[in-house]
Amino acid sequence: MDRRLYRELWRLRFEKMLKLEEESVKDYQTLIEECRRKHKDHSIIPHFEKLIADEKKHVALVKELLQILNRQSD
């Protein structure tokens, strides 16, 4: 396969990963807000906060991968 096509394939994969990771952050934040409305100090909240922190790290990594990919020549 042509190098250009591999780059496009990886770009599509990384963009999909980025979208999923960013959506996960929003979903966990929504869950935290819901928990805080119903139970102010629910024991699950710190777990959601940890998941959000992990997902934000994943977002940063995927963005870095996209930057590396964009620097590659065809």
C-alpha positions in Angstrom: 0.0 0.0 0.0 1.1 3.5 -0.8 2.6 5.4 2.2 0.1 8.2 1.7 -2.7 5.8 2.2 -1.2 4.4 5.4 -0.9 8.0 6.7 -4.6 8.6 5.9 -5.6 5.4 7.6 -3.7 6.3 10.8 -5.1 9.8 10.6 -8.6 8.5 10.6 -7.8 6.1 13.4 -6.3 8.8 15.6 -9.1 11.2 14.9 -11.7 8.6 15.9 -9.7 7.8 19.0 -9.5 11.5 19.9 -13.3 11.9 19.5 -14.0 8.9 21.7 -11.6 10.0 24.4 -13.0 13.5 24.5 -16.6 12.1 24.6 -15.5 9.9 27.6 -14.3 12.9 29.5 -17.7 14.6 29.0 -19.6 11.5 29.9 -17.7 11.0 33.2 -18.1 14.7 34.0 -21.9 14.3 33.5 -21.9 11.3 35.8 -20.0 13.2 38.5 -22.5 16.1 38.3 -25.4 13.7 38.5 -23.9 11.9 41.5 -23.2 15.2 43.3 -26.8 16.3 42.7 -28.2 13.1 44.2 -25.5 12.2 46.7 -23.0 14.9 47.5 -20.2 12.7 48.8 -20.8 9.5 46.8 -17.9 7.1 47.0 -17.8 6.6 43.2 -16.9 10.3 42.6 -13.2 9.9 43.2 -13.2 6.9 40.8 -14.8 9.1 38.1 -12.3 11.8 38.7 -9.5 9.3 38.2 -11.1 8.1 35.0 -11.4 11.7 33.8 -7.7 12.4 34.5 -6.7 9.2 32.6 -8.9 10.1 29.7 -7.4 13.6 29.5 -4.0 12.0 29.3 -5.2 9.8 26.5 -6.5 12.9 24.7 -3.1 14.6 25.0 -1.3 11.4 23.7 -3.6 11.1 20.7 -3.1 14.8 19.9 0.7 14.2 20.0 0.3 11.2 17.7 -1.6 13.4 15.3 1.1 16.0 15.4 3.8 13.4 14.7 1.7 12.0 11.8 1.2 15.5 10.3 5.0 16.0 10.3 5.6 12.9 8.3 6.1 13.2 4.6 4.1 11.4 2.0 
